[in-house]
Amino acid sequence: MITKMFSLLVLVMVLGTGGFAMIKKPVTLEGVWKFKVDPGNKGIQEQWYKSGFDRSQWLPIDVPAYWDRYNNLEAYDGAGWYFRTAEVKSVDLPLSIFFGGVDDDAEVWVNGIKVGSHTGYSDPFSLPIDHAVKEGRNEIVVRVNDNSGPGGIYKPVTIVPTDQISRLLRTKYAERSSRKSAAWVKEAVIYEVYLRSFSKEGTLKALESRIPELKKLGVTVVWLMPIHPVGAIKRKGPLGSPYSIQDYYAINPEFGTLDDFKSLVKSVHTQGLKIIIDLVANHTAWDNPMVKEHPEWFTHDSSGKIIPPNPDWTDVADLNYDQPALRNSMIAMMKYWVRDIGIDGYRCDVAELVPTNFWETARKELDAVKPVMMLSEGTLPEQYSKAFDLTYAWNMYDVLEKVISGSTPATIFHDLLKTESNQFPHRALRLRFNTNHDKNAWDGPAVEKFTPQGAKATNVLVFTYPGVPLIYNGEEAGNDRKLSLFEKVDIDWTKGNDFRNLFEELSQTRRNHPALQSGSYVPVHNSDSSTVLTFLRKSPNDMVLTVINFGSSTVTANLQLPYTGSGQWMDLFSKNILEMKKNNLDVTLAPLGYAVFIPQLKKK
C-alpha cells in the first residue's frame, strides 16, 4: 500500500459510478463505465471522444473485465469505446492515468484531447494527462481495439501522481532472478519452420536436405511448428490449423513418418544445431482420442458440454488442468519426445493459458532427462522462476509500425527495456522478432507491413537489441506472401539474396560479439532522437554501437557517446570508418537506413 505521496490535497470525485474519493494516493477507476461497440470503425470519424458527445445510449460495462463475459459480446473482435467521468479538485501536481492491462490496443482521451495510445495486450502502461486534465469535471474516453480472442480493459485503471508510476509498474518478480539457462539458449538464433510452406514437397525430408543451408544462415536452433496430425472435425480451411492436435504421439502424414522425423533430428544434431517443436498443451482437436476416452480432462459449460478456449477457436476443445491425470499424461508425452526421439525442447503455444505450476513440474522432469530450451508464447513474469527460458516480446513487435510511421518516437525502445526491468526477473530472456507465423498470416509479411527496407532495419534491431532473435522461414528470401495456417502457400525462394546476406552478416556479428549475446544496453543520445535509435551493447571486452534511422528522410545524426575519447568506428556492413572527435560521432543514414559499428579506438 502506498503511503502519503504529497502534501497538497488532491480531491478526486468519480462520477461514472456514483463513487466519491478523497485521495492522497492512487484512485481506482474500477466499477461501471459506459460502453459502445464500433464494428464499422465510425467512432473516430464521428468524434465519439469529443467532450460533450452524447453517450446516453451507451451501455453499462464493468472494469476491469473482458467484454467477452457479456453474452452478446462473446465472439466480438474489433473496436469498443469506454467512457466515464472523474472530477479533479486540484491539478497542482502532475497526474497520469495508469492501465494495468488492455487487450489489445488502446487510445485515450481526456476532455476530448488525446493523451496517448498503447499497442499490445501484454504490458501495463501509463499516460501523462497534465495537458488535458483540468480542475473540476473531466471526461475519460478509451477506444480499445481487440484483434482476436478476449478484449477490453481487463486490469485495473487508476489516476496516479506521475512520480509514483514506477511503483505501479514494478512487480515482485523484478526483485528476483530468472532460472539459469544454458549457454546455447542465451546465444541462440532461432529459425521457425512452417513445413507446409517451407518447400514445395512440404515434408520433413525436404527440410532435412536444407539444414546445412540454415546453418550457413547462422541458425543455431530450428523450431518446427506442430508436426502432429491435424483434426478433421470442425476443421478450418482445407488442411486445418496445425494447432488443432489429433494425436500428440504421431507425425502428420502430410510431412512424412516418424522415421523421417528421427532422421531430421539426427541431421540437425550432426550439424551442431538444436531442434525444438511446438507443443499445444492448452487444447486438442475434437477428434483427439482424449475427448472420448477422458472427457473429464476437458472444460465444460453449465450444461456439461465440452467447449473451446474461446468462441473464435471453434476447431479445438479446451483442456482442464485441474485434472491431475491430465497433467501426468501430458508430461509423459513431453518426456517421450525428448527422451526417445531426441528433441531439445519446446515452444509452448499460448503457455499463459496453462497453469504455471504445470510448466514448472514438466520442466523439472524434462531437465532430469537432459537440458532443454523452453520458450513460452506468453508474457507472464512468473514463468521465469522455474519453467521457461524465454517469453515472447510482443511489446517490441507492437511498436515497430508506429515508430516507422512517425507516430511514436524511436526512444520508445529505451522505454521498453525500462518497463521490462520493472516486470521481469533479472536475466530474463525475451524472444525478439519482426514477424512470426501469426503475424505473417494475419498482419501480413514483414516486407509488406514495414516495406522491404523497413524489414531489414527492424531485423537489425531484432539482432542487436537485448534478447534472442527469431527468423521466420522465408524472411531470408524477402517473402511477400501470407502463409495461411489453413492451407498450403509456398514460399518463393527465387529472390531476396540481399535479405539472405543480411541475416548471414547479422548472425555472424552476433556470434562474434559477446556484447550482443549478453552485454548491457546503454542508450546513446543523438540529435534526431524522434526518428533515430542509437544504443551501445557492452561487455567487459567488447562493444557494439547500433544506429537505425526509422524516419522517411535522410538524416545526419550527431551521437554523444557516454565516455570521452577519440578514435574510429567501423560499420560492419559497409566497412566505412568514421572518426569520433572527443565523444561525438556524426552518422548519415538514408530513410530506414542502419549501421552497426565496432570501435577501433582507445578510450580515455
Secondary structure, 3 states (H helix, E strand, C coil): CCCCCCCCCEEEEECCCCCCEEECCCEECCEEEEEEEECCCCCCCCCCCCCCCCCCCCEEEEECCCHHHCHHHCCCCEEEEEEEEEEECCCCCCEEEEECCEECEEEEEECCEEEEEECCCCCCEEEECCCCCCCEEEEEEEEEEECCCCCEECCCEEEEEHHHHHHHHCCHHHHCECCCCCHHHHCCCEEEECHHHHCCCCCHHHHHCCHHHHHHHCCCEEEECCCCCECCCCCCCCCCCCCCECCCCCCCCCCCCHHHHHHHHHHHHHCCCEEEEEECCCEEECCCHHHHHCHHHECECCCCCECCCCCCCCCEEEECCCCHHHHHHHHHHHHHHHHHHCCCEEEECCHHHCCHHHHHHHHHHHHHHCCCEEEECCCCHHHHCCCCCEEECHHHHHHHHHHHHCCCCCCHHHHHHHHHHHHCCECCEEEECCCCHHHHHHCCCHHHHCCHHHHHHHHHHHHHCCCEEEEECCHHHCCCCCCCCCCCCCCCCCCCHHHHHHHHHHHHHHHHCHHHHHCEEEECEECCCCCEEEEEEEECCEEEEEEEECCCCCEEEEEECCCCEEEEEEECCCCCEEEEECCEEEEEECCCCEEEEEEEEEEC
